Amino acid sequence: MMTQEQMEVKIMKLETENDEIKRTISEMQQEIKKTVSLLEQMADLMTSGK
């Protein structure tokens, strides 16, 4: 069984990892938005060129 202190340390580590995951997801969402925007621009160029 873990002591109270060990549990608190474990919780802090998990919270830190969770924050890092949230940051990573946020960065990925931004990259996806940029990619979608570029794809939309390409589609506009391709359709307007006809």
C-alpha positions in Angstrom: 0.0 0.0 0.0 1.3 3.5 -0.9 1.7 6.1 1.8 -0.2 9.4 1.5 2.9 11.2 0.5 3.7 8.6 -2.3 0.1 8.9 -3.5 0.3 12.7 -3.6 3.6 12.5 -5.6 2.0 10.0 -8.0 -1.0 12.3 -8.5 1.3 15.3 -9.2 3.2 13.3 -11.8 0.0 12.2 -13.4 -1.3 15.8 -13.5 1.9 16.9 -15.1 1.7 14.2 -17.7 -1.9 15.0 -18.3 -1.0 18.7 -18.9 1.7 17.7 -21.4 -0.8 15.5 -23.2 -3.3 18.4 -23.4 -0.6 20.7 -24.8 0.3 18.1 -27.4 -3.3 17.6 -28.4 -3.7 21.4 -28.7 -0.6 21.6 -30.9 -1.9 18.8 -33.1 -5.3 20.6 -33.4 -3.5 23.7 -34.6 -1.5 21.8 -37.1 -4.6 20.1 -38.4 -6.4 23.5 -38.8 -3.4 24.8 -40.8 -3.4 21.6 -43.0 -7.2 21.9 -43.6 -6.8 25.6 -44.5 -4.1 24.8 -47.0 -6.2 22.0 -48.5 -9.1 24.4 -48.8 -6.9 26.9 -50.6 -5.6 24.2 -52.9 -9.2 23.1 -53.7 -10.2 26.7 -54.4 -7.3 27.2 -56.8 -8.0 23.9 -58.6 -11.7 24.7 -59.0 -11.2 28.4 -60.0 -8.7 27.3 -62.6 -11.3 25.5 -64.6 
